Structure formats: structure tokens, C-alpha cells
Amino acid sequence: RQKMPGCAELAQEEIYWWAHQGLRQGKHVVRLKIGDPFVFGRGGEEVLKFRKYGVEPTVIPGVSAAFSAPLLGSIPVTHRGV
């Protein structure tokens, strides 16, 4: 289900349902998100939900827009000697 204005909660609950079903079946569940899941990405909420399912999730952060945008413009975010 696509997250549309006013429907985000329903879509999120569906994601939780899918994840829970996979966990109950003994499968590995991957929740792939774009960018940093803890910046406007419900990462904290999802960690708490997985803990309720009895799973301690491993969070592997993505690349934040704060770093990827300059990269697209060939602008280093750090530069030796500056």
C-alpha cells in the first residue's frame, strides 16, 4: 500500500503486519528504508514495534540527504586543509 496523505497510519500498520507474519514464520525480515531511518523515517517507532514482537532489530543507517546532495554536485562535505 502506498503512503498517501491521510493514509500513512494504515499503510504503516500493514508494514508491521507483514513483518510480524514473516517473524512468526521464522523468516529473516528486512525493513529497507531510504536515507537515515531516524530522520523523519519512523525508525524509532519501528524499533519499538519490533521489540514488542520480541526481536531486537539491527539498524544500518543509509546515507542522509545532508551528505548525498553535496555529493551529487561534486562538493565534498569535508576537505583536508580547509
Buried (B, 14 or more C-beta within 10 A) or exposed (E): EEEEEEEEEEEBEEBBEEBBEEBEEEEEBEBEBEBBBBEEBBBEEBBEBBEEEEBEBEBEEBEEBEEEEEEEEEEEEEEEEE
